[in-house]
Amino acid sequence: MNADIQKVQEKFGLIGQSDALQRVLEKCYLVAPTKINILLSGESGVGKDVMARVLHGLSERKDKRLVIVNCGAIPEGIIESELFGHEKGSFTGADHTRQGYFEMADGGTIFLDEIGDTPKNVQVKLLRILENGEYYRVGSSEVRRTDVRIITATNRDLWDDVQHGHFREDLYYRLDTVTIHIPPLRNRREDIPLIFRSFVEEFARKYDSVFQGFSDDARELLVSYRWPGNIRELRSVAEQLVVLERSQFVTAEKLQKYLKGRQHTGSADNLPMAISVGDKQHRSSGNGLSDQERELLYRAMIDLRSEISDMKKMLGSFIYNQMGREDKSSRALPLLSAPGRSDDKPTPEDLVHNSGDVPLGVKRDSLHQSTDAQHEDIEEEPQLMDYFRGMDTIPSVEDAEKFLIKLALERFEGNRRKAAETLGMSERTLYRKLDQYGLIN
């Protein structure tokens, strides 16, 4: 572990040894001393506010004020007044002049959480502050100036909001100068026991309780669970266990009572471990599996089928987009060449489907007899499949996905937006995949 990063963790109480966390902290360490605007992305509960404190604490503004604003919690009718302030008498109830958050943060840092929830009229004024530091109080024509470092955060796909007209594109580019994606807890499983132990010790001191520890199966369930609420949910479960299971040894069955996610019996992203409850009355007499274990396996099969289906859609979309390009004679991706007329090219659904009796790349309609001459030609299978078939072993879904992502980035010379469009995924998803597969330089 980098000595500087270790000092950062000790200073701000950040717990974890996973590579995913180390990469985030290294990026924070690099950009914190600069004046550049930063966008923190990640699911709800991953600790974006904590990372904002780290960025402020490592910056040259650390001795000044850090103002934290949850834009999603402020009603639309008063958010402009909250951010920029107002003059006395500017609206009903404005019986005194009020400073806004940007004025309070002058010289320091302002953290705008859930930036995607800001209304369009406020977005225009945020853009002006980002460009020249100028703003107006509500009810005033006097130009005011502020010198703040702006950190924003979102758990949404801002680019998707831009495309649907919910977020200004020019503001998006100003905020997205540097994006730091904070991984969900399920992507840093080795950190879960360390963080949980810290929470348990904290609440044991707070409630004057003694925590007796976990059984092995409870510890495994703790790690395999998805944690959809991330660190916020982990903290809540730790507090409940300390208070409600006071001085008791926690088993998997007790722990399950406090796991409220969509799959409380284990991970939905990986094949879950089979939890043996050790009680013969729970086991079926036929195959030796308990009802709980059988349910785990059943859910895992459903999740696996869903992942394979998503992979097929991505592969089909990729091939479809490549076949639709004007220059079919000299493709930059020779593996994706597939002869056929542009006016009769297959759709992604035709290219990738679940039926095993129709070759990949053949339009279903072309298999039916027709008097129309355009149905006489059957398109050949894309050579991409020959590439995979030529391998000694069948690649995993992850390897195939990684291959396609690298191929798309090479094709578009590193342009992530074009690569994401071709792969049929959002930029945010592509970034997460790049981080997952270690493809970020």
Buried (B, 14 or more C-beta within 10 A) or exposed (E): EEEEBBEBBEEBEBBBEBBBBBBBBEBBBEBBEEEEBBBBBBBBBBBBBBBBBBBBBBBEBBEBBBBBBEBBEBEEEEBBBBBBBBBEEBEEEBEEBBEBBBBBBBEBBBBBBBBBBBEEEBBEBBBEBBEEBEBBBBBBEEEBEBEBBBBBBBBBBBBBBBEEEBBBEEBBEBBBBBBBBBBBBBBBBEBBEEBBBBBBEBBBEEEEBEBEEBBEBBBBBBBBBBBBBBBEBBBBBBBEBBEEBBEEEBBBBBBBEBBEBEBBBBBBBBBBBBBBBEEEEBBEEEEEBBEBBEBBEEBBEEBEEEBEEBBBBBBBBBBBBBBEEEEBEEBEBEBBBBEBEEEEBBEBEBBBBEEEEBEBBBBEEBEEEEEEEEBEEEBEBBBBBEBBEEEEEEEEEEBBBBBBBBBBBEBBEEEBEBBBBBBBBBBBBBBBBBBBBEBEE
